[in-house]
């Protein structure tokens, strides 16, 4: 699944001088927390609702997301390659 999480970081520092740069980000802020990836294919202009996310989480055992990441894959990456 192509995406920028885990391989790329950026800050507003390259555009706004009063913001931090990537060199100023503490190392512990660059590590992705334990995360879940939900495969939620959509159609053109399809919407992903809160109910759909809750349902998808129930299907994988309703894990707690406190302190964790949530990545939603819509399948649209196939249109880029």
Secondary structure by P-SEA (a helix, b strand, c coil): cccccccccccccccccccccccccccccccccccccccccccccccccaaaaaaaaaaacccccccbbbbbbcccccccc
